[in-house]
């Protein structure tokens, strides 16, 4: 029996940063940003940490679905912006929510983090190790952004998506298939140079801005277009699905051109592609669960829908998941 999502919610900071903010400080324009990324605005969390994005999303989840937090036995947080190197952010979230009966951990897989964490959470449930997993995809990307770097500053935002993972009541519903990959050679193109044991923090690393995001945009773009499209088509083919069988593609929201290329390879019309990058930018591990939460709350996802989740991130990490939606519509807004 597969595991499945049984509840979902999200949280976004209230501070909206549109492209005019960057026009004031950088050699850029609204037209330049939109043409290259599709992003019009994003959200910045001015105070607090990644856990402060997760906690309100989880509290809303508990309230909307009448969930007793004490029933949850595991917390998994997908993030590249943990509150601390240690303790893990899962423990910080547990403490802030006052949950007593849980264990948990963080997963670092950058923009593929939610996919990796979803497969892990489902495996724990399917094996009987866990019964109810609070799965969180969240990042405060502004904590590692250089706002003076036009190549990266305009891309990212802050946000969190959370969901509850339990055993499905139907063997044909839930997480049906997955394809996940890593390739460490890609790390040279997208990484945080300093701050780990390879290059500990020092005056030099701070002066050189090596704790911010480093990205070789052209190489990342090429790899992401191929990687996301390849796995998305592969998961359709090996499950004997055509574009007509897919209700939605839920792509990582990094770049509108990458999303369009993936959808085109899958033969999907635009109305079958979840896109909110124009509003929120790239929230890294949060993009996919935020999309799912938004579309479900608006009544757009129905029980039995075949949904392909697809992502690509630093590492390189990439993959696709075939999810057959197993939640009845509740009309939540």
N, C-alpha and C positions, 0 to 999 in steps of 0.2 A: 504494500500500500504506500503510495507516495505521500510526502508531506505537502502542505499547502499554506498559503496566506489566508488567515481568518479575520484579520482586522488591519487597517492601515490608516495612517495619518501623517501630517507633515507640519513643519513650522518654518517661517521665513521672518527675518528681521523686518522691522517697520521702516527703516531708513532706505529709501529708494535713491539710487545713484544713476542718473541718466547720462547719456554721452556728452552732454554739455559740460559736465564736471571735468572731463578729460580735455575738452577743447580749451579750457581755461589754462591748463597747466602743461599740456603736451602738444607736440606738433602733430595734431590729428584733427579729425572732424567727424561729425555724426555720419556723414555719407561714407567716409572711409571705413569706419568701424562696422557699419551695417553691411556694406558690400562684401567685406572680407570675413565676417563672422556671423551676421544675422542678429547680433545683440543690440538692443536698444536701451536696456536698463538692467540693473542688478541690485541685490540687497547687500548692505554692509552691516555687520554687527559691531557697533562702535565700542561696546563694553561687554566683557565676558569672554568665555571660551567655548570650545566645541560642545562641551557638556551642557552649556546654557542654551544651545540650539536643540539638543536632544530632549532635555527634560520637559519643556512645554509641549513638544510633539507627543511624548509618551503620556503626559497627563491628559491631553486631549483624547488620545487613543483609549485610555482607561475610562474616561467619562462617556465618550460617544458609544462605546461598545459594552459598557457596564462590566468591565474587567476588574477583578480583584488582583492587585499587583502581587499579592502573596501567593497566587497560583503559579506565577512565572518562576521557572527554575534556572533559566540561563539568559544571560545578556551577551550579545555580540555587537561590537561597534566596528564598522568599517570606516576608516578615516586615515588621512595622512597628516592631519593637524591635531594630534592628541593634546589634551590639556597639559600633559607632562610626558616625558619619556617613560617614567614610572612614578606612581602607580598607573595602571592602564585606565583608559577613559571609561571602560565598562564598570570599573570599581567606583569611579567618581560618580557616574550616573546612578549606580546602585545606592550609594550613600545619600545623594541628593533626593532620591525618590523614597528613601526610607525602606527599601526592600531588604528582607532578612533571609530569605530562603533561596538565594541564587549563587551561582558561580558564573564566570564569564571571562571574556578576553577581547582584545582588539585584533583586527585584521588590516594589514597594510597592503593594498593592491592598487592604490591610486584610483583612477577613474573606472577601473573594473572592480573596485572594492565591494560594491553591493552584490555583484554577480558571484564573486568568490565567497562572500559571507552568506548569501542565500543558499548556495549549494552546501556549504558547511552546516548551516542551521538545519536544513532539511535532512542531511545525513544523520545528525544527532537525534532528530525526532524519529526518523525511520529505523534507526538502530535500537531505539528504546532508551538511549542514554538520557534524553531530555523529552519532556512532554510539551512544554510551552516555552518557546524562545522569543524574547524581545530582540528583534533584529533592527539595528540602527545604521543608517548610512548618513554621515554628517561630516561637514568640513567648514571650518572658518578659514577660507582661503586668504582673506585679507591679512591674516597673521603671518603669511609667508610671501606676500606680494610686495614688489618694489613699485610704488605708485609713480615713479619717474621713468619706468620702463614701458614704452608704448607697446612693445611686442607682447607683453603679458598682462599689464595692468588692466586693460580693457576687457579681458576675457572672463575673469573669475568673480564669483560672488559667494555669499555665505548662506547655508540652509541645512535642513535636516529632514529626513523621511524615516519613519519607523513603521514596523509591522509586526504582527504576531504570527509565529509559525507553529502549526500543530499538525497532527496526523489528519489526512483527508478522510472523509467518510465515503469516498467513492474512488475505486481503483483507477478510474479513468480521468480523475481530476487532480490538479496540483502540479508539481514540478515533474514534467514528463521526460525531459532530456537536457543534457548540458554539454557544451564544448568549451573548455577553458585552456588557455595557453600562457606561458611566460617565456621570455627571451631576454636574458640579461644583457645581451649586446646592445639593446635599445636604450639602456640606462645612460649612455653617453649623450643622448639627444634630449633627455627630459629628466631632470633630477634636482634635488637640493644638494648642492655640492658639499657643504660643511654642516657640522652639528652632530654627526654620528661618530663612531669609534674610528672610522677611517681618517677623518679630519675633524678633530674636536674643535670646539669653539675657542677662538683666540681674538686678540685685538686685530690681528691681520685678517682673519676670516670675516669679521664684522666690517672692517674698513672696505674690504673687497666685495661686500654685499653677497657673500656666498651662502647666506642662510635664506635667501630668497629663491623663488622658482627660477631655474635655468631651463630654457627651452630653445632648441634648434627647430624653429617652426616648420621649415620646409620638409625636413626629414620626418618629423612627427606626422605631418599632414599626409605625406605619401604612404607611410606605414599604416596610419589609421584608416585611410580610405580602403586600402586592400584588406587589412585585417578584419575590420568590422563587416565588410561586405562578404568576404569569403566565409566566415563562420556563420553568418546569418543565412546565406544560401545553403550551406552545408547542412545546417540543422533542419531546414525545410526538406531538403532532398532525402535525408536519411529517415525522416518520419513520413515520407510520401505525401507531403503537403504542397499545394500550389498557392499562388498569390490569392486565389479565391478563398482558400481555407483559413487565411490569416486575418484575424480581426484587427490587430494592431502590431506595429513595430514600435517598441519602446527603446529608442537609441539613447546612448549617453549624449548629453547636450554639451558638446564641445565646440562645434562649428557647423553651421547650417549646410555648408557645402559637403562636409563628410556625411551628414545625415541624408542629404538628397542622393548622394552617390550610392549609399547603402540601400535606400528604398528603391532606387532605379534597378539595381542588380536583382532585387527580390521581386520586381515587377509590381510594386505596390503603388496605388494612387495616393496622392497627398493626404486624403481624409483618413487613411489607415496608418498614419504616422503621427505619433505623439510628439509635439514640438512646443516647448515653452522657453526655449533659449532666449527669445527676444525679451522676455520679462525678467529672467533670473540669471542669465549667463551660465557659466560652468561652475556648478557647486560640487564638482568632483564625485565623491561617493554618494551624494544626495540626489543627483539628477534623476536617476531612474525611479526611486521610490516616490519622489515628489511628483513626477509625471503620473505614476499609477494612482497616487492618492488624489490628485486633482481630477483626473478623468473619472475615477470611480465615484467621487463625491458629486460629480455633475451628471451621474447616471449614464455615462457613455460606455461602461464596461458591463457586460452581462455574463451570467453564469454559463460556462461552456465555451467561452471565447478562447480561441488559440492566440496567444500573445508571445511574440519573440522579443526578449530582452537582449540588447547587444551593446557592448562597450569596448573601449580601448584606452589604455592608460600607460603611465610611466612604468618603466621596468625592462622591456615592454611587458604589459599584461593585456590580454584581450580574451573575449569569449562571447558566447551566446547561450541563452537558456530558453527552452520552450516551456511555457507555463500555460496550463489550461485552467482558466479562472473558475474558482469554486466558491464564490461569494454571491449570495442573492443581493439584488439592489435594495438599498435601504433609503435612498434619496437623501443622503447626508449632503450638506453644503458646507 
